[in-house]
Amino acid sequence: MMLLIFVIGVLSLMLLPLLPAMLELVRKTDVTSLGINRLHTGSSNVFAENYRKYLESHGLLNQLQNYWNSRLSAWSPLLEKKVEEEVLATAGLAIPADFSCLKEVYCAGDVETRGSVILRSILAEGDLVLGEQNSVVRWASARNMLIGRNATLFGRMVAQQEMCFTGPASFQRIQAATIRMGKPWQRVSAMGPYRVFDILQLEHTIFFNDDIRRVVVEGNLSLPDHSFISGHLVVHGTLKIGHGCYIQGSVKASGNVHVGNAVTVEGSMVSDMSVSCLSDCVLLGPVVAERFVYLGSRCVLGSTDSPISVSSSSIRLKLPMLVHGTVWARSRGAIRHERASGV
């Protein structure tokens, strides 16, 4: 009898991990499509939008205070500069240096911060001016943003119109119709004259579609300087694009993509590894890489009529630069000065 109980117990323990699978065979609960919450939005500004809805639904927009400027300026020097409550302010909020706001900040107008301010998250209905060495821990949203040197920006930074970086910064996700980094510069005109490079005549092609001019190349590929390419390239290896090339299409590589100076790409640029571009490039389509994206100084990304996105685990941008759209570093993004010796 004891032996029978022992055997039954052992079998039960062996079959227990299989119980969910056996129940699924009987009930078939996993055959239907996944449910989608229609209230969810893919907008990068979703946190600010939800926070505004929260304030509206709780009637807090009718309880904005105009004493925050005087309260912060009169803060006792004996107290730590730490605000542990929500800041709900009327227009024209100024946050002095070295303050830390541990909860959300909302302002019906413009907000300006001094140096070394730490913000958990902030929603400004007007413009936002961040002083030097400011930090934003979660998210920020404003009409326009001016970001001081050496800012540390975690989470999502969204400006409805324009975002300007005056100097180096680190970030994770920034978005605006126009993102200006560093001082304006004189743009380099197209290098030309170009030499037509017929991708349909490439060796080691394993597939091509003449209708859409799409070619798949086995192995590595190097494009000569000043080449003009009409069509789309897929490379099963490393792709090197020479200086001054013009690509009227998209490129994709399973290896690294190396782009020379003054290159124009009208379509997307995708790599299963990394993308690196030297200076004065014009990239009019999305730039996506699994590991790393490097973009040299004086590059222009997207246009006012057609914003683009840049996405990778790690992103490094060199000042100055002009971006229209979104730059999303899943791990770490950095904006740095160009070295005097060049890249």
Secondary structure, DSSP 8 states (H G I E B T S, - for coil): -HHHHHHHHHHHHHHGGGHHHHHHHHH-TTSS-----TT----TTHHHHHHHHHHHHTTGGGG-BS-HHHHHHT--TTS-SEE-S-EEE-S-EEE-TT-EE-S-EEESS-EEE-TT-EEEEEEESS-EEE-TT-EEEEEEEEEEEEE-TTEEEEEEEEEEEEEEE-S-EEEEEEEEEEEEESS-----------EE--GGG-TTEEEEETTTTEEEEES-EEE-TTEEEESEEEEES-EEE-TT-EEES-EEESS-EEE-TT-EESS-EEESSEEEE-SS-EE-S-EEESSEEEE-TTEEES-SSS-EEEEEEEEEEEESEEEEEEEEEEEEEEEEE--TT--
